[in-house]
Amino acid sequence: MATVAILGGGDLGGALARQLAAADVVSHIVIVDDAASIAAGKALDIAQAGPVDRYSTQLSGTSDVSAVVGAEMVVFADRATQPPAEWQDEAGLALLERVAGLNQLAPLVCAGTSQTRLIERGVNELGIARARLFGSAPEALRSAITAITALEAGAAPDDVSLSVLGRPPHHVIVPWDEAAIAGRSATQVLTAAQLARLDARIARLWPPGPNTLAGAAARLIHTAITRAARVHVAMVALTQAEGTPGRAATLPVALGPSGIARLVTPALSSRDRVRLETTLRS
């Protein structure tokens, strides 16, 4: 099985390590943080829970960034500062450049909500392929929207299927015509007033908390490593054919061990198509 390197031992990094370990889909997780003792302590704590929760994932913690060498996935999370801080801005870009040089094959997953600009700069300034560098936070937003939609419909979250497009938090599009609740179209289950109420609440769902973000990142990593036939939403740098080149936006994707295998073209109403094109080209 694979090795995953998590850059940052903060709340998000620790939650992701715990969720990945419990899923038992990778053989080794290494937490990398300047605070080596915190990284090692979190790794030990999660490893000691293995016999209780019945997983065999090996964990370690270090301050040595070269631990990314040979990893099948590298995740940019949050540093173990007070308060924890996501990798972003100049420090994040410098780390991204170093990691991309040390490991030239692994997908680079930005798990935080403040890393859109890091994705854009990584593609535009460092020349990293967009298939390899993407963000998982939109999947966390989709989870949150799914939860409130289930409450509105009086259904279980597992019965709700929907997609999310655009740029959070203020330019998010949920194609309700294509969403489904318990096998029925969402527009048949929910009234226009209910759908409008849901749309009005979306911006307030951003940013998701560290556990939701960790769950989203773990889900994308699981799909990529196992080659599962699932479609997720991710923060992806755009090409000229899709919108403003190099700008990042939320789009549906299929994943594989090398990262984004392909974009999944959503079926949109005329209204949603215009809204999406406006968002992607603004």
FENJOTA-V751578 format. One record per helix or strand of 2 or more residues. SS is the DSSP state (h for helix, s for strand). FROM is the first residue (numbers start at 1). LEN is the number of residues. If there is no record, write none. Layout:
SS&FROM&LEN, SS&FROM&LEN
//
This chain:
s&2&6, h&11&13, s&26&7, h&36&13, h&50&4, s&58&5, h&65&4, s&73&4, s&78&2, s&85&2, h&89&14, s&107&4, h&116&9, s&133&3, h&137&17, h&157&3, s&160&2, s&165&3, s&171&3, s&180&2, s&184&2, h&186&4, h&192&14, h&210&17, s&231&7, s&248&9, s&259&5, h&270&12
//
